[in-house]
Amino acid sequence: MSGGGESAPAPAAKPVATSPVDPVEELAKKIYIELSALIHSQMDGKPKPEHKKVVELTFRLSEAFQAGNLEFNTAARARADAKARASVDVSKIEIDFGAISSKK
């Protein structure tokens, strides 16, 4: 019997599937947090807008930013163009199964 105190290695953690990130949603979330903090830090006694209206505004701002970013930011436009060129349109792929089966 060995009393070395060694324990079995911990099982490897399984990779967790992550959902795709929506850049508009991520930007809208950041804008919402900042805008809400600004709105609710005002102590002027004026009524505050409904949360739903603030959410709508943040999504509109986020979408406008994304569109403007591609229009005016040359680096963002280059990345989008490179991504479009790197993608494969599987609808244009033609496979000749007759040629494959005749090579036996």
Residue pairs with C-beta under 8 A, 6 or more apart in sequence:
23 66
24 59
24 62
24 63
24 66
25 62
27 62
27 65
27 66
28 55
28 58
28 59
28 61
28 62
29 58
31 58
31 61
31 62
32 54
32 55
32 58
35 54
35 57
35 58
36 51
36 54
39 48
39 49
39 54
40 48
69 76
70 76
70 77
70 80
71 77
